[in-house]
Amino acid sequence: MSRIRKNDTVIVLSGKDKGKTGKVLEVFPKKEAALVEKVNMLKHFERRSQQNPDGGVIPREAPIKLCKLSLVSAQTQKPVRIGYQVSDGKDKIRVARPTGEAIDKK
């Protein structure tokens, strides 16, 4: 299981989109990649069909490697490392290392 999950807010650490933030739309654990909203946009050439009679060039997101992403803290709006804590003897939650705030809210 990866440290970054769906609906997390992340920042890009390196590459052409360095510094951009976005929400994770989908995570691909086997590829070690994630789909992030408005990050790593590529042009997809759509052919004509009944649903799209004009066809044309459509911008869409492409997966980006997880090693290039870092979770953004809700308090400081800066990238943070992720740690884990066991609460109530069985629930394992993600925690921001510098601030100690819980990322998983139940």
C-alpha positions as YAML, in Angstrom:
chain: A
units: angstrom
residues:
- id: 1
  name: MET
  ca: [0.00, 0.00, 0.00]
- id: 2
  name: SER
  ca: [1.40, 3.40, -0.91]
- id: 3
  name: ARG
  ca: [1.67, 6.40, 1.34]
- id: 4
  name: ILE
  ca: [-0.29, 8.55, -1.12]
- id: 5
  name: ARG
  ca: [-3.96, 7.72, -1.57]
- id: 6
  name: LYS
  ca: [-6.95, 8.88, -3.61]
- id: 7
  name: ASN
  ca: [-8.28, 12.39, -2.72]
- id: 8
  name: ASP
  ca: [-4.98, 13.46, -1.07]
- id: 9
  name: THR
  ca: [-3.59, 16.89, -1.95]
- id: 10
  name: VAL
  ca: [-0.05, 16.54, -3.27]
- id: 11
  name: ILE
  ca: [2.75, 18.73, -4.63]
- id: 12
  name: VAL
  ca: [5.11, 17.82, -7.48]
- id: 13
  name: LEU
  ca: [8.76, 17.81, -6.34]
- id: 14
  name: SER
  ca: [10.54, 17.45, -9.70]
- id: 15
  name: GLY
  ca: [10.00, 17.48, -13.44]
- id: 16
  name: LYS
  ca: [8.23, 19.81, -15.83]
- id: 17
  name: ASP
  ca: [5.35, 20.43, -13.38]
- id: 18
  name: LYS
  ca: [7.56, 21.14, -10.33]
- id: 19
  name: GLY
  ca: [5.72, 23.15, -7.68]
- id: 20
  name: LYS
  ca: [2.20, 22.41, -8.93]
- id: 21
  name: THR
  ca: [-0.36, 21.08, -6.47]
- id: 22
  name: GLY
  ca: [-3.40, 18.97, -7.17]
- id: 23
  name: LYS
  ca: [-5.78, 16.32, -5.91]
- id: 24
  name: VAL
  ca: [-4.99, 12.64, -6.53]
- id: 25
  name: LEU
  ca: [-7.64, 11.16, -8.83]
- id: 26
  name: GLU
  ca: [-6.33, 7.58, -8.94]
- id: 27
  name: VAL
  ca: [-3.32, 5.58, -7.70]
- id: 28
  name: PHE
  ca: [-1.67, 2.72, -9.61]
- id: 29
  name: PRO
  ca: [0.33, 0.75, -6.98]
- id: 30
  name: LYS
  ca: [1.86, -1.78, -9.41]
- id: 31
  name: LYS
  ca: [3.19, 1.01, -11.64]
- id: 32
  name: GLU
  ca: [4.08, 3.17, -8.61]
- id: 33
  name: ALA
  ca: [2.28, 6.08, -10.23]
- id: 34
  name: ALA
  ca: [-0.70, 8.35, -9.62]
- id: 35
  name: LEU
  ca: [-3.07, 10.45, -11.67]
- id: 36
  name: VAL
  ca: [-3.12, 14.02, -10.32]
- id: 37
  name: GLU
  ca: [-5.64, 16.69, -11.31]
- id: 38
  name: LYS
  ca: [-4.20, 19.31, -13.76]
- id: 39
  name: VAL
  ca: [-0.66, 17.83, -13.54]
- id: 40
  name: ASN
  ca: [1.34, 16.13, -16.34]
- id: 41
  name: MET
  ca: [-1.16, 17.18, -19.01]
- id: 42
  name: LEU
  ca: [-0.74, 15.52, -22.42]
- id: 43
  name: LYS
  ca: [-2.57, 16.05, -25.70]
- id: 44
  name: HIS
  ca: [-4.68, 13.07, -26.73]
- id: 45
  name: PHE
  ca: [-5.75, 12.93, -30.37]
- id: 46
  name: GLU
  ca: [-9.37, 11.74, -30.35]
- id: 47
  name: ARG
  ca: [-10.81, 10.27, -33.52]
- id: 48
  name: ARG
  ca: [-14.32, 11.01, -34.70]
- id: 49
  name: SER
  ca: [-17.13, 8.93, -33.24]
- id: 50
  name: GLN
  ca: [-20.85, 9.23, -32.60]
- id: 51
  name: GLN
  ca: [-20.20, 10.55, -29.08]
- id: 52
  name: ASN
  ca: [-17.58, 13.03, -30.35]
- id: 53
  name: PRO
  ca: [-18.41, 13.84, -34.00]
- id: 54
  name: ASP
  ca: [-15.72, 16.53, -34.32]
- id: 55
  name: GLY
  ca: [-12.82, 14.55, -32.86]
- id: 56
  name: GLY
  ca: [-9.78, 16.72, -32.21]
- id: 57
  name: VAL
  ca: [-7.10, 17.27, -29.61]
- id: 58
  name: ILE
  ca: [-8.17, 16.76, -26.00]
- id: 59
  name: PRO
  ca: [-5.84, 17.54, -23.07]
- id: 60
  name: ARG
  ca: [-5.83, 14.87, -20.34]
- id: 61
  name: GLU
  ca: [-3.76, 13.88, -17.34]
- id: 62
  name: ALA
  ca: [-1.09, 11.19, -17.56]
- id: 63
  name: PRO
  ca: [0.22, 9.18, -14.58]
- id: 64
  name: ILE
  ca: [3.19, 10.62, -12.68]
- id: 65
  name: LYS
  ca: [5.63, 8.60, -10.54]
- id: 66
  name: LEU
  ca: [4.93, 8.53, -6.78]
- id: 67
  name: CYS
  ca: [8.57, 9.38, -5.98]
- id: 68
  name: LYS
  ca: [8.00, 12.81, -7.55]
- id: 69
  name: LEU
  ca: [5.01, 13.55, -5.29]
- id: 70
  name: SER
  ca: [4.78, 14.65, -1.68]
- id: 71
  name: LEU
  ca: [1.73, 15.10, 0.52]
- id: 72
  name: VAL
  ca: [0.77, 18.69, 1.40]
- id: 73
  name: SER
  ca: [0.07, 19.55, 5.04]
- id: 74
  name: ALA
  ca: [-3.36, 21.08, 5.66]
- id: 75
  name: GLN
  ca: [-1.93, 23.44, 8.32]
- id: 76
  name: THR
  ca: [1.25, 24.74, 6.67]
- id: 77
  name: GLN
  ca: [0.50, 24.13, 2.95]
- id: 78
  name: LYS
  ca: [4.04, 22.72, 2.57]
- id: 79
  name: PRO
  ca: [5.26, 19.25, 1.60]
- id: 80
  name: VAL
  ca: [5.55, 16.84, 4.53]
- id: 81
  name: ARG
  ca: [6.92, 13.36, 5.12]
- id: 82
  name: ILE
  ca: [4.47, 10.71, 6.28]
- id: 83
  name: GLY
  ca: [4.74, 8.54, 9.36]
- id: 84
  name: TYR
  ca: [2.37, 6.08, 10.98]
- id: 85
  name: GLN
  ca: [0.83, 5.80, 14.45]
- id: 86
  name: VAL
  ca: [-1.26, 3.04, 15.96]
- id: 87
  name: SER
  ca: [-4.32, 4.41, 17.72]
- id: 88
  name: ASP
  ca: [-6.79, 2.45, 19.87]
- id: 89
  name: GLY
  ca: [-4.49, -0.57, 19.69]
- id: 90
  name: LYS
  ca: [-5.51, -1.54, 16.16]
- id: 91
  name: ASP
  ca: [-6.12, 1.45, 13.85]
- id: 92
  name: LYS
  ca: [-3.03, 2.53, 11.91]
- id: 93
  name: ILE
  ca: [-3.25, 6.16, 10.78]
- id: 94
  name: ARG
  ca: [-1.00, 8.35, 8.67]
- id: 95
  name: VAL
  ca: [0.64, 11.28, 10.46]
- id: 96
  name: ALA
  ca: [2.55, 14.32, 9.14]
- id: 97
  name: ARG
  ca: [6.07, 14.03, 10.58]
- id: 98
  name: PRO
  ca: [6.93, 17.68, 11.41]
- id: 99
  name: THR
  ca: [3.58, 18.72, 12.91]
- id: 100
  name: GLY
  ca: [2.22, 15.39, 14.17]
- id: 101
  name: GLU
  ca: [-1.23, 16.11, 12.72]
- id: 102
  name: ALA
  ca: [-3.33, 13.12, 11.67]
- id: 103
  name: ILE
  ca: [-3.88, 12.88, 7.92]
- id: 104
  name: ASP
  ca: [-6.53, 10.15, 8.06]
- id: 105
  name: LYS
  ca: [-9.55, 11.55, 9.82]
- id: 106
  name: LYS
  ca: [-12.22, 9.11, 10.93]
...
